[in-house]
Amino acid sequence: MKTWKKQLSLIAAALLITVLAACGDSGEEESNDEQGEISIGQINWAENIAVTNMWKAILEDEGYDVELTNLDMGATMQALESSELDASLEIWLPVQDANYLEEYQDTVNFSDATWFDNAKVGLVVPEYVEEVNSIEDLNEHKEMFEGEIIGFDSGAGTMEVTEDLIEEYELEYELMPSSEPAMLTEIEKAVENEEPIVSPLWTPHSVFSKHELKFLEDPKEVYGGVEKIHHATRQEFADDYPEVSEWLKNWKMDDQQIGELIQSVDSAEEPLDGAKEWIDENQDVVDEWIQ
């Protein structure tokens, strides 16, 4: 009887050791696989959708859980300030988002690092609108455009700069806010029918690979010259995620890379699938950012 009890005790002890070992292994695997949750603001612009999905794919491959939250620019900055959001990947400086920098520079971390250094913003018209080549030509051809500039998100910095431009050039035009997809649809309709249209646009953007559009000269440089694209994070982000913070600072893309990424995301059934395809084809580039 004593022998039987002794054997039972040994079996129970062995089972307990096995269970504890399994729990220990499980905890270790969990800590390795789950690096933390990161929330990134996404704005419904072609290049923003492309880069946010690219970083979602990169970070999730490194063990992070990434959530993309759709917000306009104003709501994005407020969410960064309140720490409800970790990062925003598209801040245009020195002109387009200067108002947000001024308002939030003490409560949001605007990175000095840039990921794109050759951005341009301005009013565009189709190439076939030969009569108009400068913003100064617009009033003379007001009837052609029905006195309307077809715009996008009302909270965007570029839309606010365009309002300033209308005042600076004394344009007899009304800026019509909508959304980027709606604006692009209007441009596509106009081009298909060879009709005039004027809109604020920017590069990098996939629309320039689809239609022949030209920037109007801006003699007063209201839109500024070359813009650079930065990222921004909530105040304590670098302390909480030092590795990711460094990766974002290392991030750099040229015209061809961002153009191919946007095209890959645009042509995929799901944006994340297109981003993953681009990463697979450019793994050496990504490796330079996350080393």
KEKE-3310 file (N, C-alpha, C; in steps of 0.2 Angstrom, whole numbers, plus 5000, padded with zeros to 4 digits):
npx = (5004:5010:5020:5012:5006:5017:5022:5011:5013:5025:5021:5012:5020:5029:5020:5016:5028:5029:5018:5021:5033:5028:5020:5029:5037:5027:5024:5036:5037:5026:5030:5040:5034:5024:5027:5021:5007:5003:4997:4992:4989:4978:4976:4964:4972:4981:4995:4997:4989:4996:5009:5006:5000:5011:5020:5013:5013:5027:5030:5021:5027:5038:5033:5025:5008:4998:4987:4977:4970:4957:4957:4955:4966:4966:4960:4969:4980:4975:4973:4986:4991:4984:4988:4980:4983:4998:5006:5009:5011:5013:5018:5019:5031:5041:5029:5015:5009:5012:5004:4999:5011:5015:5004:5005:5018:5023:5017:5016:5027:5037:5046:5063:5068:5066:5056:5054:5060:5057:5045:5030:5018:5004:4992:4984:4981:4973:4985:4980:4973:4978:4977:4980:4993:4998:4994:4990:4983:4971:4959:4956:4951:4940:4926:4928:4931:4921:4922:4927:4937:4942:4943:4949:4950:4943:4950:4964:4981:4985:4973:4970:4981:4978:4966:4972:4980:4970:4965:4977:4981:4969:4959:4944:4937:4929:4934:4931:4927:4929:4933:4948:4947:4934:4938:4948:4940:4932:4942:4946:4934:4933:4945:4942:4932:4939:4938:4939:4947:4952:4963:4970:4985:4997:5014:5023:5011:4999:4991:4997:5003:4993:4986:4989:4994:4997:5007:5002:5011:5017:5020:5020:5024:5015:5012:5024:5041:5050:5044:5046:5043:5039:5037:5026:5025:5017:5021:5028:5032:5045:5051:5044:5044:5058:5065:5057:5055:5068:5068:5059:5065:5075:5070:5068:5063:5064:5058:5055:5053:5042:5033:5031:5027:5014:5008:5007:5000:4988:4984:4981:4969:4967:4974:4984:4989:4995:5005:5013:5017:5026:5035:5041:5048:5057:5065:5078:5079:5070:5076:5087:5081:5077:5087)
npy = (4994:5006:5007:5009:5021:5029:5028:5034:5047:5051:5051:5061:5072:5073:5076:5088:5095:5095:5102:5115:5118:5118:5129:5139:5139:5143:5156:5162:5161:5169:5181:5183:5183:5193:5209:5220:5232:5243:5258:5266:5281:5283:5291:5294:5295:5291:5288:5288:5277:5267:5268:5266:5253:5247:5248:5242:5229:5226:5228:5219:5208:5208:5205:5214:5220:5228:5242:5250:5266:5275:5292:5310:5323:5333:5327:5316:5323:5328:5315:5310:5319:5317:5304:5294:5288:5281:5284:5295:5294:5304:5319:5335:5346:5361:5369:5364:5357:5366:5373:5363:5359:5371:5372:5360:5357:5357:5346:5335:5324:5328:5322:5325:5318:5313:5304:5306:5316:5324:5330:5338:5351:5358:5368:5359:5356:5347:5342:5346:5358:5371:5384:5389:5390:5396:5400:5413:5414:5410:5418:5424:5414:5410:5406:5394:5385:5385:5393:5385:5376:5360:5351:5341:5333:5343:5346:5345:5350:5356:5360:5370:5379:5381:5389:5400:5403:5407:5419:5426:5427:5433:5426:5422:5411:5397:5385:5368:5357:5339:5323:5313:5302:5306:5318:5313:5305:5315:5321:5311:5309:5321:5321:5310:5316:5326:5339:5354:5355:5360:5357:5355:5346:5333:5327:5313:5304:5292:5296:5304:5295:5290:5299:5314:5327:5344:5355:5371:5386:5395:5409:5417:5408:5402:5389:5385:5378:5364:5351:5341:5325:5320:5310:5308:5306:5301:5308:5300:5289:5285:5281:5270:5262:5260:5253:5253:5266:5270:5263:5270:5282:5278:5276:5278:5284:5284:5292:5282:5270:5274:5276:5264:5256:5263:5259:5245:5243:5250:5241:5229:5217:5219:5232:5228:5216:5221:5229:5219:5212:5222:5223:5210:5211:5220:5218:5220:5234:5237:5230:5238:5248:5242:5236)
npz = (5000:5004:4995:4983:4986:4986:4973:4966:4971:4966:4952:4952:4955:4945:4934:4938:4937:4923:4919:4924:4918:4905:4905:4908:4896:4887:4891:4888:4874:4871:4875:4866:4854:4854:4853:4857:4856:4842:4836:4822:4813:4799:4784:4771:4758:4743:4744:4758:4762:4756:4763:4776:4777:4772:4783:4793:4788:4789:4803:4809:4805:4812:4825:4831:4835:4825:4823:4811:4810:4804:4801:4799:4796:4806:4817:4818:4823:4836:4842:4843:4852:4863:4866:4861:4850:4842:4831:4816:4799:4789:4788:4781:4777:4774:4772:4770:4781:4791:4800:4809:4815:4822:4831:4838:4842:4855:4861:4853:4845:4832:4820:4816:4806:4788:4776:4763:4751:4740:4738:4730:4729:4722:4712:4699:4682:4667:4654:4641:4643:4637:4638:4651:4661:4673:4690:4689:4678:4680:4684:4672:4665:4671:4668:4661:4671:4679:4690:4700:4711:4713:4727:4741:4756:4769:4781:4778:4777:4765:4759:4767:4764:4751:4752:4757:4746:4737:4742:4742:4728:4724:4718:4709:4714:4721:4733:4733:4744:4747:4746:4744:4735:4729:4723:4714:4706:4700:4692:4684:4676:4670:4662:4654:4646:4640:4647:4656:4672:4688:4702:4718:4720:4723:4723:4729:4719:4713:4703:4693:4685:4678:4671:4660:4668:4673:4684:4689:4687:4701:4705:4717:4726:4736:4739:4742:4739:4737:4746:4761:4768:4784:4799:4813:4831:4846:4862:4872:4864:4859:4870:4874:4863:4858:4848:4836:4834:4830:4818:4811:4809:4801:4789:4772:4756:4738:4723:4713:4721:4730:4721:4715:4726:4729:4717:4718:4729:4725:4715:4721:4728:4742:4752:4761:4756:4744:4749:4755:4744:4738:4748:4748:4736:4738:4749:4753:4754:4764:4774:4777:4784:4796:4802)
capx = (5000:5014:5023:5007:5005:5024:5022:5006:5015:5030:5018:5009:5025:5031:5015:5016:5034:5028:5014:5025:5038:5024:5018:5035:5038:5021:5025:5042:5035:5021:5034:5044:5030:5020:5031:5016:5002:5005:4991:4995:4983:4978:4972:4962:4976:4984:5002:4996:4986:5002:5015:5003:5000:5018:5023:5009:5016:5034:5030:5018:5032:5043:5030:5020:5001:4997:4980:4977:4964:4956:4956:4957:4972:4965:4958:4975:4985:4972:4974:4993:4992:4980:4991:4976:4987:5005:5010:5006:5017:5014:5018:5022:5034:5039:5023:5008:5007:5015:4999:4999:5017:5014:4999:5006:5025:5025:5013:5017:5034:5038:5053:5067:5070:5062:5056:5053:5063:5056:5038:5028:5011:5001:4986:4985:4976:4976:4989:4976:4971:4984:4977:4981:4999:5000:4989:4988:4979:4964:4954:4954:4947:4935:4920:4930:4931:4914:4924:4927:4943:4939:4947:4948:4948:4943:4955:4971:4985:4985:4967:4970:4985:4974:4962:4977:4982:4964:4966:4984:4980:4963:4955:4937:4935:4927:4937:4925:4930:4926:4938:4953:4944:4929:4942:4951:4934:4930:4948:4945:4928:4935:4950:4939:4928:4943:4935:4944:4947:4958:4963:4976:4987:5004:5018:5021:5004:4998:4987:5001:5005:4987:4983:4994:4992:5003:5007:5002:5016:5015:5025:5021:5026:5011:5013:5031:5045:5051:5042:5049:5038:5041:5032:5025:5023:5015:5027:5032:5033:5052:5053:5040:5046:5064:5067:5052:5057:5074:5067:5055:5070:5080:5065:5069:5061:5064:5052:5053:5051:5036:5028:5030:5023:5007:5005:5006:4994:4982:4981:4979:4963:4968:4980:4990:4992:4999:5011:5017:5021:5031:5041:5045:5052:5061:5067:5085:5078:5067:5081:5091:5078:5076:5093)
capy = (5000:5012:5008:5012:5029:5033:5029:5040:5054:5053:5053:5068:5077:5073:5079:5095:5098:5095:5108:5121:5119:5120:5136:5143:5139:5147:5163:5164:5161:5174:5188:5184:5184:5199:5215:5226:5235:5250:5261:5271:5284:5282:5296:5291:5297:5285:5287:5286:5270:5263:5268:5264:5246:5244:5248:5237:5222:5226:5228:5213:5202:5208:5203:5219:5220:5235:5244:5256:5270:5280:5298:5315:5326:5337:5322:5313:5327:5327:5309:5310:5324:5313:5298:5288:5286:5281:5287:5297:5293:5309:5326:5338:5352:5366:5373:5361:5356:5371:5375:5358:5360:5377:5371:5354:5356:5355:5341:5329:5323:5329:5319:5329:5313:5313:5298:5307:5323:5328:5331:5345:5353:5364:5367:5355:5355:5343:5345:5349:5365:5375:5392:5390:5388:5399:5402:5420:5414:5407:5422:5426:5408:5408:5403:5388:5380:5387:5396:5380:5372:5354:5349:5335:5333:5350:5347:5344:5356:5358:5363:5377:5383:5383:5394:5406:5405:5410:5425:5429:5429:5436:5422:5422:5404:5393:5379:5363:5351:5332:5318:5312:5297:5309:5322:5309:5303:5321:5322:5305:5311:5327:5319:5306:5320:5332:5345:5358:5355:5362:5354:5354:5339:5333:5321:5307:5302:5288:5299:5306:5289:5288:5305:5319:5333:5349:5359:5378:5390:5398:5414:5420:5402:5401:5382:5383:5374:5357:5349:5335:5321:5317:5306:5311:5301:5303:5311:5294:5283:5283:5277:5264:5257:5263:5250:5255:5273:5270:5261:5275:5287:5276:5275:5283:5281:5288:5293:5275:5266:5276:5275:5256:5254:5265:5255:5239:5244:5251:5236:5223:5217:5222:5236:5225:5212:5224:5231:5213:5210:5226:5221:5204:5213:5226:5216:5223:5241:5236:5227:5244:5252:5239:5233)
capz = (5000:5005:4988:4978:4987:4984:4966:4964:4973:4961:4946:4953:4955:4938:4930:4941:4934:4916:4918:4926:4912:4899:4907:4907:4889:4884:4893:4885:4867:4871:4876:4860:4848:4855:4855:4859:4851:4840:4832:4817:4810:4791:4780:4765:4753:4740:4747:4765:4763:4754:4768:4783:4776:4772:4790:4796:4786:4792:4810:4811:4803:4818:4831:4834:4833:4822:4821:4807:4812:4799:4804:4795:4798:4812:4822:4819:4828:4842:4845:4845:4858:4869:4866:4859:4843:4842:4825:4810:4795:4784:4789:4775:4779:4779:4771:4770:4788:4796:4805:4814:4818:4826:4836:4842:4843:4862:4864:4849:4843:4825:4819:4811:4800:4783:4773:4756:4751:4734:4737:4727:4730:4718:4708:4693:4676:4662:4649:4636:4645:4635:4639:4658:4664:4679:4694:4688:4672:4682:4684:4665:4662:4677:4666:4659:4676:4682:4696:4706:4712:4715:4732:4744:4763:4772:4786:4776:4777:4758:4758:4770:4760:4745:4754:4757:4739:4733:4744:4740:4721:4723:4713:4710:4714:4727:4734:4734:4748:4746:4748:4739:4730:4725:4719:4708:4701:4695:4688:4679:4672:4666:4657:4649:4641:4638:4650:4660:4679:4692:4708:4722:4720:4725:4721:4725:4718:4707:4697:4687:4680:4674:4667:4659:4671:4674:4689:4687:4690:4707:4706:4724:4730:4741:4741:4744:4734:4738:4752:4764:4772:4790:4803:4820:4836:4853:4866:4875:4860:4858:4876:4874:4857:4855:4842:4831:4834:4826:4811:4807:4808:4796:4783:4767:4750:4732:4718:4710:4727:4733:4715:4714:4732:4728:4712:4720:4734:4721:4710:4725:4731:4748:4752:4764:4751:4739:4753:4756:4738:4737:4753:4745:4730:4740:4756:4754:4756:4771:4779:4779:4789:4802:4805)
cpx = (5004:5018:5019:5007:5012:5024:5017:5009:5021:5027:5015:5014:5028:5026:5015:5022:5033:5024:5017:5030:5034:5022:5024:5037:5033:5022:5031:5041:5031:5025:5038:5040:5026:5025:5027:5012:5004:4999:4994:4989:4984:4973:4970:4965:4980:4991:5002:4994:4992:5007:5012:5003:5007:5021:5019:5012:5023:5034:5027:5023:5037:5040:5026:5013:5000:4990:4981:4970:4963:4953:4958:4963:4971:4964:4965:4980:4982:4973:4981:4994:4989:4983:4986:4979:4994:5009:5006:5012:5018:5013:5022:5025:5039:5033:5016:5005:5010:5011:4999:5005:5017:5010:5001:5013:5027:5021:5013:5025:5035:5045:5056:5069:5064:5062:5055:5055:5062:5049:5036:5021:5009:4995:4988:4979:4978:4980:4986:4973:4977:4983:4979:4988:5002:4994:4986:4984:4972:4959:4951:4950:4942:4929:4922:4930:4925:4916:4925:4934:4941:4944:4946:4946:4949:4949:4962:4974:4985:4979:4967:4975:4982:4969:4966:4979:4976:4964:4972:4983:4973:4959:4948:4934:4933:4930:4931:4928:4926:4930:4943:4950:4938:4933:4945:4946:4932:4936:4947:4940:4930:4940:4947:4935:4932:4940:4940:4942:4953:4957:4970:4978:4995:5008:5022:5014:5003:4994:4991:5004:4999:4984:4989:4991:4998:5002:5006:5008:5013:5020:5026:5023:5022:5012:5020:5035:5045:5048:5045:5043:5041:5036:5032:5023:5020:5021:5031:5033:5040:5054:5050:5042:5052:5066:5063:5054:5063:5072:5063:5060:5074:5076:5067:5067:5062:5058:5050:5050:5044:5031:5026:5026:5016:5004:5003:5000:4987:4979:4979:4972:4962:4974:4986:4993:4997:5006:5016:5021:5027:5037:5045:5049:5057:5064:5074:5084:5075:5072:5086:5088:5078:5082:5095)
cpy = (5006:5013:5011:5019:5032:5034:5034:5047:5056:5055:5060:5073:5078:5077:5087:5099:5100:5101:5114:5123:5121:5127:5141:5144:5144:5154:5166:5165:5167:5181:5189:5186:5191:5205:5220:5228:5242:5252:5267:5274:5284:5287:5293:5295:5291:5283:5285:5279:5266:5262:5265:5256:5243:5243:5243:5230:5221:5225:5221:5207:5202:5207:5208:5218:5227:5236:5250:5260:5275:5287:5304:5318:5329:5332:5318:5317:5327:5321:5307:5314:5320:5306:5292:5285:5286:5285:5290:5297:5299:5316:5330:5345:5355:5370:5370:5360:5360:5373:5370:5358:5365:5375:5365:5353:5354:5349:5334:5329:5323:5327:5324:5324:5314:5307:5299:5315:5327:5328:5338:5345:5359:5363:5364:5356:5350:5346:5348:5355:5369:5382:5393:5386:5390:5400:5409:5420:5412:5412:5424:5420:5405:5404:5395:5383:5381:5390:5392:5377:5366:5351:5342:5336:5340:5351:5346:5350:5360:5362:5370:5382:5385:5389:5401:5408:5409:5417:5429:5431:5432:5432:5422:5415:5402:5387:5374:5357:5345:5327:5316:5307:5301:5314:5319:5307:5309:5322:5317:5307:5316:5325:5315:5310:5326:5338:5348:5356:5357:5360:5354:5347:5339:5327:5319:5306:5298:5291:5302:5301:5287:5293:5310:5325:5337:5353:5366:5381:5394:5404:5417:5414:5401:5394:5380:5380:5367:5355:5342:5332:5318:5313:5310:5305:5305:5304:5305:5288:5281:5279:5270:5259:5260:5260:5252:5262:5274:5268:5266:5281:5285:5275:5280:5280:5286:5288:5286:5271:5268:5275:5268:5254:5256:5261:5248:5238:5245:5245:5230:5223:5220:5226:5232:5220:5215:5227:5225:5211:5215:5225:5215:5206:5218:5224:5219:5230:5241:5234:5233:5248:5249:5235:5236)
cpz = (5000:4998:4983:4979:4985:4977:4963:4966:4968:4954:4946:4952:4948:4933:4932:4937:4927:4915:4919:4920:4906:4899:4906:4900:4885:4885:4889:4877:4866:4871:4869:4854:4848:4858:4858:4854:4849:4835:4828:4813:4802:4789:4773:4758:4750:4743:4754:4766:4761:4760:4774:4782:4775:4779:4794:4795:4789:4800:4813:4810:4809:4825:4834:4831:4831:4820:4817:4809:4807:4802:4798:4799:4805:4818:4823:4824:4835:4846:4847:4851:4864:4870:4865:4853:4844:4837:4820:4805:4789:4786:4784:4778:4774:4778:4773:4777:4793:4802:4811:4818:4824:4832:4841:4844:4850:4865:4859:4846:4836:4824:4814:4805:4795:4779:4765:4756:4745:4732:4734:4728:4725:4715:4701:4688:4671:4657:4643:4637:4643:4637:4646:4660:4670:4683:4692:4681:4674:4681:4676:4662:4667:4674:4664:4665:4681:4689:4702:4705:4716:4720:4735:4752:4766:4777:4784:4775:4770:4756:4761:4767:4754:4746:4754:4750:4736:4735:4742:4732:4719:4718:4715:4709:4721:4727:4737:4738:4747:4750:4743:4733:4726:4721:4713:4703:4697:4690:4682:4674:4667:4660:4652:4644:4639:4641:4655:4668:4682:4699:4712:4722:4722:4722:4727:4725:4712:4701:4691:4683:4676:4669:4666:4662:4672:4680:4686:4690:4696:4709:4713:4729:4736:4744:4743:4738:4736:4745:4754:4768:4778:4793:4810:4825:4842:4857:4869:4870:4859:4864:4877:4869:4854:4848:4836:4829:4829:4819:4807:4805:4802:4789:4778:4760:4744:4728:4716:4715:4729:4727:4714:4720:4731:4722:4714:4725:4730:4718:4714:4727:4738:4749:4756:4760:4746:4742:4754:4750:4737:4742:4750:4740:4732:4747:4758:4757:4763:4776:4781:4784:4796:4805:4812)
residu = (MET:LYS:THR:TRP:LYS:LYS:GLN:LEU:SER:LEU:ILE:ALA:ALA:ALA:LEU:LEU:ILE:THR:VAL:LEU:ALA:ALA:CYS:GLY:ASP:SER:GLY:GLU:GLU:GLU:SER:ASN:ASP:GLU:GLN:GLY:GLU:ILE:SER:ILE:GLY:GLN:ILE:ASN:TRP:ALA:GLU:ASN:ILE:ALA:VAL:THR:ASN:MET:TRP:LYS:ALA:ILE:LEU:GLU:ASP:GLU:GLY:TYR:ASP:VAL:GLU:LEU:THR:ASN:LEU:ASP:MET:GLY:ALA:THR:MET:GLN:ALA:LEU:GLU:SER:SER:GLU:LEU:ASP:ALA:SER:LEU:GLU:ILE:TRP:LEU:PRO:VAL:GLN:ASP:ALA:ASN:TYR:LEU:GLU:GLU:TYR:GLN:ASP:THR:VAL:ASN:PHE:SER:ASP:ALA:THR:TRP:PHE:ASP:ASN:ALA:LYS:VAL:GLY:LEU:VAL:VAL:PRO:GLU:TYR:VAL:GLU:GLU:VAL:ASN:SER:ILE:GLU:ASP:LEU:ASN:GLU:HIS:LYS:GLU:MET:PHE:GLU:GLY:GLU:ILE:ILE:GLY:PHE:ASP:SER:GLY:ALA:GLY:THR:MET:GLU:VAL:THR:GLU:ASP:LEU:ILE:GLU:GLU:TYR:GLU:LEU:GLU:TYR:GLU:LEU:MET:PRO:SER:SER:GLU:PRO:ALA:MET:LEU:THR:GLU:ILE:GLU:LYS:ALA:VAL:GLU:ASN:GLU:GLU:PRO:ILE:VAL:SER:PRO:LEU:TRP:THR:PRO:HIS:SER:VAL:PHE:SER:LYS:HIS:GLU:LEU:LYS:PHE:LEU:GLU:ASP:PRO:LYS:GLU:VAL:TYR:GLY:GLY:VAL:GLU:LYS:ILE:HIS:HIS:ALA:THR:ARG:GLN:GLU:PHE:ALA:ASP:ASP:TYR:PRO:GLU:VAL:SER:GLU:TRP:LEU:LYS:ASN:TRP:LYS:MET:ASP:ASP:GLN:GLN:ILE:GLY:GLU:LEU:ILE:GLN:SER:VAL:ASP:SER:ALA:GLU:GLU:PRO:LEU:ASP:GLY:ALA:LYS:GLU:TRP:ILE:ASP:GLU:ASN:GLN:ASP:VAL:VAL:ASP:GLU:TRP:ILE:GLN)
# end
